[in-house]
Amino acid sequence: MSITGSEQLSPISVEDYLAGELQARRKHEYVDGQIYAMVGGRYSHNLISTNVVSELHRQLKNSPCRALNSDSKVRVQASSKTSFYYPDVSVVCGDNIRNDVFQDKPAVVVEVLSTGTRRIDEGEKRQAYLQLDSLTAYIMIEQDFAAATIYQRVDDEFQKAIRQGLVATIELPEIAVTLSLSDVYANVQFQPETDPDE
């Protein structure tokens, strides 16, 4: 399945997309009938994602929640529009874990920002994720310096907070987790981005 959104002549059904992803050599995201091929991330991007998954896994070991890596899709359904995204990290709790094709009810979603993904992560994906009733926090982590932007649910609204510096922490009380930016950026050597396709 190598079709990208710009090459499609007509919308693809959810069923065809999901069937194609099971056989695809690379991952694709799905937005309202259109398919978009995903580009691999830099070493620092992957290291940050792995650090977050590892730390979440450690802290969630005795809870009903589990941390998932970027191979797990999240489905977002809003009115007549259906989208499937591959977040860098997600946390799912309880019965939601039983669906092995995609997740409908993530409690936390994490994206690691890069030049090539920032606009979508801060715009389209943020708007989509914040529509999920199950979501307690959407976290966007910078790739080239120690900082994170968090949209955290407070009552029925999401409040934005920014954490900067390696001494900062991200508190996620709904899942009883505290992420230290020093752990998030462990072994990461910051370098400016040069390739906008990453």
N, C-alpha and C positions, 0 to 999 in steps of 0.2 A: 504494500500500500504506500505509494510514493506521491500521491496527489497532495498538493498544497492548496491553500485557500485561493490563491490568485489564479490557479489553473482550472478550477472547477467550473463547469458549465451549469450545473444544477445542484441543489442541496443534497447532501448525503443523509440517509436516515441514521438514527441512533443505533439501530440494530446492525446496519452495515458497518458503521464506524467501529463498534465494539468487536464485531467479528474480525474486521481487518486488523485491529490492534493486537489480537491474539497471534497473528502471523507476521506482523510487521517487523522489519529489522531495526527500525528506529521509532521512537515515540512520536505521537501526534496529539495535539490538543484539538478539541472540537468545540466550536462556538456557533450555535444556531444553524447547523447544517453545513458549516464550512470547516475544513480540516487544515491545520497548520503544523508543519513539521517542526520539531524541536531541535535546537542546536546544543551541542555539548558545552559544558562550562569549563572554565579554567581550573587549574589545580587548586588555587585558593578557594574558589567557589565550592568545589567538591569537599575540600578539607573542612570548611566552615559547616557545610551541611552535615558531614559525618560527625563533627564535634557535637552539633546540636542533637542529632539522633542518639548518639552515645550517652550524652548527659541526660536526656529525657528518659531513655531506656533505664538508666541506672536509678533515677529517682522514682520511676513509675513501676518498678519491679513488683511491689506488693500492693498495687492498686488495680482497679478494674480497667485502667486505661493503658493504651499501647502506643508507642511511637513508630511511625512508618516512614520509610525513605521515599525518594522520588519515583519509585516504580509503582506507587499506589495512586490511582486516579481519585479525584473528588468530583462528584456530580453536583451541579448547581441548577436547580429548576426555578425559574422566575417567570410567572405568567405563562406565555406560550413558548418561551425560549429555554432551551436546554444546552448546557455547556459541560464539558469535561476538561479538567485541568490536572496537571501533574505538579503539585506543589513540591518544593524541595524537601519539606518535612511536614508531617501532619500528626496529630494525636487524635485517636478515636477511643471511645469509651463504651463499655457494655456490649449490648447486642449488635451494635453497628459493625463490630469486627467480623461478623460472620459472612458478609458479602465479600468474596475474594476477587471480584472484578472491579468494583469501584466502591467508594465510601460516600454516603449521603449526609452523615452527621458528624463531621469533624468538630472536636472541641477547640483545637488550636491548629492554625495553618501558618507555616513559616516559608517565606521566600527570601533567597539571597539575591541582592540587587547587583546588576551589572549594567554597563552602558546599553547593551542590546536588549535587556529585559525591563529596565527601570520604568519606561513609559507604561508598559502593559501592567506590570506589577503594582504600580502606584495608581493606575487608572482603572482599566477594565477589570482586572482580577480583584482589586480591592473592593470595587463596587459589587462584584458578584459574590465574593466570600462574605461580605457583611450582610448579605440577605439571608444567610443560613441561620435558622433559628437555634441550631446547636452550638454555633460558634461563640466562644468566650473571648478569643484573642486572635488577631491577625498581626503577625510580626514580620517586618521587613528589615533584614540585616544588611548593612553595608559590607561590600567586599573589600574595599581598599582603605578603610579606616575603621576604628572601633566605635560603632554607633548602631543603634537600632531604633526604628520607629514602630510603636505599638498602638494598635487600635484595640482597646479593651472594653468589653461590654460592662456598662454600669446601668443597672435597671434595664430600660428598653433602648438605651442609646449606646453608641460607641464613643469613647473619649480617646483622644490622641495624646500620646506621651512620647518623648524622645529620651533615650538613655545614651550617654556618651562616655567614652573612656573605659579602660580595662578594669577599673574598680567598680563600675556600674553593674547593677543587677536588674533583671526582669522578673517581677513577681507575678506568678500565675496561681493565685490562691484557689481557683476553682478546681484545679487538678493537683494542688499541693506541691507545686514545683517552683523553685527559684533558679533561674539561669544566670550565672555570672558571665559577664562578657570576657573575663579572663579565660574561662573554660571554652566559650564559643570560639574565641580566636587563638586557642592553644596551637602553637607551632606555625601560625600564619605569619608570613613575612609580607608586609604591605608593599605593593608596587602599583604605580599608576596604570590604568587600563589604556591599552593602545588599539585593541581590535574591537570595533563596535558590533561585530557579529557574535561576540561571546557573551 
